[in-house]
Amino acid sequence: MQWQPSANLEILRKRSQLIQQIRQFFYDRGVLEVETPLMCHTSVTDPFIESIPALFKAHPHSPDETYYLQTSPEYAMKRLLATGSGAIYQISKAFRQGEVGRLHNPEFSMLEWYRLGFDHHQLMTEVDDLLQLILQTPPSLKLTYAELFMQYLGINPHDVSIAELIDCAKQHDIELGSSIEDKDTWLNLLMTHCIEPQLGKDKPCFVYDFPASQASLSRIQNTNPPVASRFEVYCHGMELANGFHELLDADEQRVRFEKNVAERKEKGLTAMQIDEYLLHALQSGLPDCAGVALGIDRLIMLATNQSDISKVLSFDFSRICHLKL
C-alpha cells in the first residue's frame, strides 16, 4: 500500500541510531554542526548534475521567481568557512533532477564536512575512521585513478587516446557512438560500467589523483601529468563519497564555472548562473581546507544490508509521486 513507509520501523530506528553515532563522531572531534539554506537563486553549473527548480513569490501577487533546491550544501558551507567558522559539518537534504532508481532518490540525505589544514589524504583517513565506526569495516585500500585503470583495464587514463578508449569500451560491450570526442565521457563510462562494480568488496576502496580535467572544485597538483587533489570512496561496488583538497583561487574557479556554463549550453541543458556569492567568499579568503560529501542513505544501506535505497527511507519517491488510481 503506497501510503505506508517504504522502510520498516526497525530500519528507521537503526537509521536514527547511526545518525546519532555520526553526530557523536564529529562532536568528539570538535567539528561544529551547521545548517544552510536548501533553496538558492542558482545552483551548480556542473553539466552532469541537474538541479530541481522551485517557484517562489516574495509576496502573494508578485511574479514567480525561479530558485533551485540545492544539490549539496557546499557553496553555503564555504561561505561560512570564509567568515571564520572553523571546521564544520552538516547533515542535510539534497535534491537532484532525474535520479530515481535502486541507488538514487531525487531527495536524499547528505553528510558534508570541511577540515581546516587538511589535504585530501588526511581527509581520506578521517573518512576511513568514520566508515570503520559505522560499517565495522577493516582499514581501507587506497589506489590512484591510474593504478585502478591499469589494474582493471590495462590502460593508462592519463595518456590513452580517445580511439583506444572507444575500442576498450566496445570490448566491454559499451556502445555510445564513436562521434563522442570527450575523453572524460569515455573514462567515466569505463569507470562506472567496468571498474566500480568490483571496488570495495572486502574493504572500502579510496580512489585518488583523478585527471586534472575532472578537478571540479579541487586543486590541481603540479605533477607530470597534472592530477586533481580529489578522491572518491567505494564500498561493495557503490560510490559513497567524493572529496577535495579545496581550490582557493577565485579566478581559477570562475574559469572552471564558465567552462561548465559553455558545456551546458552546448548540450542543450538548463542555463545556470554562476554563484557569485561563492566566488566572493573565495576572494575574501577561504582557509586551506579539505571537504567531502557522503551519501547518508547509501551508508545506511550498507550498515543494514539493504540493496535498495527505498528500504532505508521513510517514504521514497514512489510513495510521494502522483497516486495512480
C-alpha positions as CSV (number, residue, x, y, z in Angstrom):
1,M,0.0,0.0,0.0
2,Q,1.5,3.2,-1.2
3,W,0.5,5.3,1.8
4,Q,2.7,3.2,4.1
5,P,6.5,3.8,4.6
6,S,8.9,2.2,2.2
7,A,11.3,1.3,5.1
8,N,10.2,-0.8,8.0
9,L,10.3,0.7,11.5
10,E,13.2,-1.4,12.7
11,I,15.3,0.0,9.9
12,L,14.2,3.6,10.7
13,R,15.2,3.1,14.3
14,K,18.6,1.8,13.2
15,R,18.9,4.8,10.9
16,S,18.3,7.1,13.8
17,Q,20.9,5.4,15.9
18,L,23.5,5.6,13.1
19,I,22.9,9.3,12.6
20,Q,23.4,9.8,16.3
21,Q,26.7,8.0,16.0
22,I,27.8,10.2,13.2
23,R,26.9,13.3,15.2
24,Q,28.9,12.0,18.2
25,F,31.9,11.3,15.9
26,F,32.1,14.9,14.9
27,Y,31.3,16.2,18.4
28,D,34.2,14.2,19.8
29,R,36.5,15.8,17.2
30,G,35.3,19.4,17.8
31,V,33.6,19.8,14.4
32,L,30.7,22.3,14.6
33,E,27.3,21.2,13.2
34,V,25.7,23.9,10.9
35,E,22.6,24.4,8.8
36,T,22.5,26.3,5.5
37,P,19.6,27.1,3.1
38,L,18.1,24.4,0.9
39,M,16.9,26.9,-1.7
40,C,19.0,29.4,-3.6
41,H,18.8,31.7,-6.6
42,T,21.2,29.5,-8.6
43,S,22.8,26.1,-8.3
44,V,25.7,24.1,-9.6
45,T,27.0,24.6,-13.1
46,D,28.3,21.0,-13.4
47,P,26.9,19.6,-16.7
48,F,26.5,16.2,-15.2
49,I,24.2,17.4,-12.4
50,E,20.7,18.8,-13.0
51,S,19.0,20.9,-10.2
52,I,15.3,20.9,-9.4
53,P,13.7,24.4,-9.8
54,A,11.4,25.8,-7.1
55,L,9.0,28.7,-7.9
56,F,8.9,31.4,-5.3
57,K,6.8,34.6,-4.8
58,A,8.2,37.3,-2.5
59,H,4.6,38.5,-2.0
60,P,1.2,36.9,-2.9
61,H,0.8,39.0,-6.1
62,S,4.5,39.0,-7.1
63,P,5.5,37.3,-10.3
64,D,7.1,33.8,-9.9
65,E,10.8,33.7,-9.5
66,T,12.8,30.6,-10.2
67,Y,15.0,29.4,-7.4
68,Y,16.7,26.0,-7.1
69,L,16.7,23.2,-4.5
70,Q,20.4,22.6,-3.7
71,T,22.3,19.6,-4.9
72,S,24.6,19.9,-1.9
73,P,25.3,22.4,0.8
74,E,28.9,23.0,-0.4
75,Y,28.6,26.6,-1.6
76,A,26.9,27.9,1.5
77,M,29.3,26.0,3.8
78,K,32.2,27.6,2.1
79,R,30.8,31.0,2.7
80,L,30.7,30.1,6.4
81,L,34.3,28.8,6.3
82,A,35.4,32.1,4.7
83,T,34.0,34.0,7.6
84,G,36.0,32.0,10.2
85,S,33.6,29.2,11.2
86,G,36.4,26.7,11.7
87,A,35.8,23.0,11.0
88,I,32.1,22.4,10.2
89,Y,29.8,19.5,9.2
90,Q,26.2,19.3,8.1
91,I,23.6,16.5,7.7
92,S,21.0,17.9,5.2
93,K,18.6,17.1,2.5
94,A,19.9,17.5,-1.1
95,F,18.0,17.3,-4.4
96,R,18.9,16.2,-7.9
97,Q,16.8,16.0,-11.1
98,G,16.3,12.8,-12.9
99,E,17.8,10.5,-10.3
100,V,15.4,7.7,-9.4
101,G,16.4,4.0,-9.0
102,R,17.9,1.4,-6.7
103,L,20.7,3.7,-5.6
104,H,19.1,7.1,-6.3
105,N,16.2,9.1,-4.9
106,P,15.6,12.7,-6.1
107,E,15.5,13.9,-2.4
108,F,18.3,12.3,-0.3
109,S,20.4,12.9,2.8
110,M,24.0,14.1,2.6
111,L,26.7,14.4,5.1
112,E,29.2,17.1,4.2
113,W,32.2,18.3,6.2
114,Y,35.2,20.5,6.0
115,R,38.5,20.3,7.9
116,L,40.9,23.2,8.1
117,G,44.6,22.5,7.4
118,F,43.7,19.0,6.0
119,D,44.7,17.9,2.5
120,H,42.7,15.1,0.7
121,H,45.0,12.4,2.1
122,Q,44.3,13.4,5.7
123,L,40.6,13.7,5.0
124,M,40.6,10.2,3.4
125,T,42.0,8.9,6.8
126,E,39.1,10.6,8.7
127,V,36.5,9.2,6.2
128,D,38.0,5.8,6.8
129,D,37.7,6.3,10.5
130,L,34.0,7.1,10.1
131,L,33.4,4.0,7.9
132,Q,35.2,1.7,10.4
133,L,32.9,3.1,13.1
134,I,29.6,2.9,11.2
135,L,30.2,-0.2,9.0
136,Q,32.7,-2.0,11.1
137,T,35.0,-2.4,8.1
138,P,38.7,-3.1,8.1
139,P,41.1,-0.3,7.2
140,S,40.6,0.8,3.5
141,L,42.5,0.2,0.3
142,K,43.9,3.3,-1.5
143,L,44.6,3.4,-5.2
144,T,45.3,6.2,-7.6
145,Y,43.0,6.6,-10.6
146,A,45.8,5.5,-12.9
147,E,46.5,2.4,-10.8
148,L,42.9,1.5,-11.0
149,F,42.6,1.7,-14.8
150,M,45.9,-0.2,-15.2
151,Q,44.7,-3.0,-12.8
152,Y,41.3,-3.5,-14.3
153,L,41.6,-2.4,-17.9
154,G,45.3,-2.3,-18.7
155,I,45.3,1.3,-19.9
156,N,46.8,4.5,-18.6
157,P,44.0,7.0,-18.3
158,H,46.3,10.0,-18.5
159,D,47.8,9.3,-21.9
160,V,45.3,6.9,-23.6
161,S,43.8,8.2,-26.8
162,I,40.0,8.5,-27.4
163,A,40.3,5.8,-30.1
164,E,41.8,3.4,-27.6
165,L,39.1,4.3,-25.1
166,I,36.4,3.6,-27.7
167,D,38.0,0.3,-28.5
168,C,38.2,-0.7,-24.9
169,A,34.5,0.3,-24.4
170,K,33.5,-1.9,-27.3
171,Q,35.4,-4.8,-25.9
172,H,33.3,-4.5,-22.8
173,D,30.0,-4.1,-24.8
174,I,29.6,-0.4,-24.2
175,E,28.2,1.4,-27.2
176,L,27.8,5.2,-27.1
177,G,28.7,6.2,-30.7
178,S,32.2,6.9,-31.9
179,S,31.3,10.5,-32.6
180,I,31.7,11.3,-28.9
181,E,35.1,13.1,-28.7
182,D,35.1,13.9,-25.0
183,K,37.8,11.8,-23.3
184,D,36.2,12.2,-19.8
185,T,32.9,10.8,-21.1
186,W,34.6,7.6,-22.1
187,L,36.7,7.4,-18.9
188,N,33.5,7.9,-16.8
189,L,31.7,5.2,-18.8
190,L,34.5,2.7,-18.3
191,M,34.7,3.6,-14.6
192,T,31.0,3.1,-13.9
193,H,30.5,0.0,-16.1
194,C,33.7,-1.9,-15.7
195,I,35.5,-0.8,-12.6
196,E,33.1,0.5,-9.9
197,P,31.2,-2.8,-9.5
198,Q,34.4,-4.5,-8.5
199,L,35.5,-2.0,-5.9
200,G,35.3,-2.3,-2.1
201,K,34.1,-5.9,-1.8
202,D,36.2,-6.7,1.2
203,K,37.1,-3.3,2.5
204,P,36.4,0.3,1.4
205,C,38.4,1.5,-1.6
206,F,39.6,5.1,-2.0
207,V,40.5,6.3,-5.4
208,Y,42.5,9.5,-5.7
209,D,44.6,11.6,-8.1
210,F,41.9,12.0,-10.7
211,P,42.7,13.5,-14.1
212,A,43.1,17.3,-14.0
213,S,40.1,17.6,-16.4
214,Q,37.9,16.1,-13.6
215,A,39.1,18.5,-10.9
216,S,35.7,20.2,-10.3
217,L,36.3,22.3,-7.2
218,S,39.6,20.7,-6.1
219,R,43.2,21.9,-6.6
220,I,45.4,20.6,-9.4
221,Q,48.8,19.3,-8.4
222,N,51.8,20.5,-10.4
223,T,52.9,17.0,-11.3
224,N,53.6,15.1,-14.6
225,P,50.9,14.5,-15.6
226,P,48.9,17.1,-13.5
227,V,46.3,15.4,-11.3
228,A,43.3,16.7,-9.3
229,S,43.6,16.6,-5.4
230,R,40.3,14.7,-5.3
231,F,39.1,11.3,-4.1
232,E,36.1,9.0,-4.2
233,V,35.4,6.1,-1.9
234,Y,33.6,2.9,-2.9
235,C,32.1,0.1,-0.8
236,H,30.6,-3.1,-2.3
237,G,30.7,-1.5,-5.8
238,M,28.8,1.6,-4.6
239,E,30.2,5.1,-4.6
240,L,29.8,6.6,-1.1
241,A,31.7,9.9,-1.1
242,N,33.5,12.5,-3.1
243,G,36.2,14.7,-1.5
244,F,38.5,17.6,-2.5
245,H,41.5,19.5,-1.3
246,E,39.6,22.6,-1.9
247,L,40.5,25.1,-4.6
248,L,41.2,28.6,-3.1
249,D,41.7,30.6,-6.2
250,A,38.6,32.6,-7.1
251,D,39.8,33.4,-10.6
252,E,40.5,29.8,-11.5
253,Q,37.2,28.7,-10.1
254,R,35.4,31.3,-12.3
255,V,37.2,29.9,-15.4
256,R,36.0,26.4,-14.5
257,F,32.4,27.6,-13.9
258,E,32.5,29.5,-17.3
259,K,33.6,26.3,-19.0
260,N,30.8,24.4,-17.3
261,V,28.3,27.0,-18.5
262,A,29.6,26.7,-22.1
263,E,29.3,22.9,-21.9
264,R,25.7,23.1,-20.6
265,K,24.8,25.4,-23.5
266,E,26.4,23.0,-26.0
267,K,24.5,20.1,-24.5
268,G,21.2,22.0,-24.5
269,L,20.9,21.8,-20.7
270,T,19.2,24.4,-18.5
271,A,21.3,27.6,-18.3
272,M,22.6,28.1,-14.8
273,Q,24.1,31.4,-13.4
274,I,27.5,31.3,-11.7
275,D,27.2,31.6,-7.9
276,E,28.8,34.9,-7.3
277,Y,28.4,34.6,-3.6
278,L,30.8,31.6,-3.6
279,L,33.3,33.5,-5.7
280,H,33.2,36.5,-3.4
281,A,33.8,34.1,-0.5
282,L,36.9,32.7,-2.2
283,Q,38.1,36.2,-3.0
284,S,37.8,37.2,0.7
285,G,40.0,34.2,1.7
286,L,38.8,30.6,2.0
287,P,41.1,28.9,4.6
288,D,43.2,26.0,3.5
289,C,40.9,23.0,3.9
290,A,39.6,19.7,2.5
291,G,35.9,18.8,2.2
292,V,33.9,15.7,1.5
293,A,30.3,14.9,0.7
294,L,29.0,11.4,1.7
295,G,25.6,9.9,0.9
296,I,23.9,9.1,4.2
297,D,21.2,6.8,2.7
298,R,23.8,4.7,0.9
299,L,25.9,4.4,4.1
300,I,22.8,3.2,6.0
301,M,22.0,0.8,3.2
302,L,25.4,-0.8,3.8
303,A,25.1,-0.7,7.5
304,T,21.7,-2.5,7.4
305,N,22.4,-4.9,4.5
306,Q,19.8,-3.4,2.1
307,S,20.1,-3.5,-1.6
308,D,17.6,-0.7,-2.5
309,I,17.7,2.9,-1.2
310,S,13.9,2.8,-0.7
311,K,14.4,0.4,2.2
312,V,16.2,3.0,4.3
313,L,13.9,6.0,3.6
314,S,10.6,6.7,5.4
315,F,9.0,7.4,2.0
316,D,10.9,7.0,-1.2
317,F,9.9,8.8,-4.4
318,S,7.3,6.1,-5.3
319,R,5.4,6.9,-2.1
320,I,5.2,10.7,-2.8
321,C,4.7,10.9,-6.6
322,H,1.2,11.2,-8.2
323,L,-1.1,8.4,-6.9
324,K,-2.3,6.3,-9.9
325,L,-5.9,5.4,-9.3
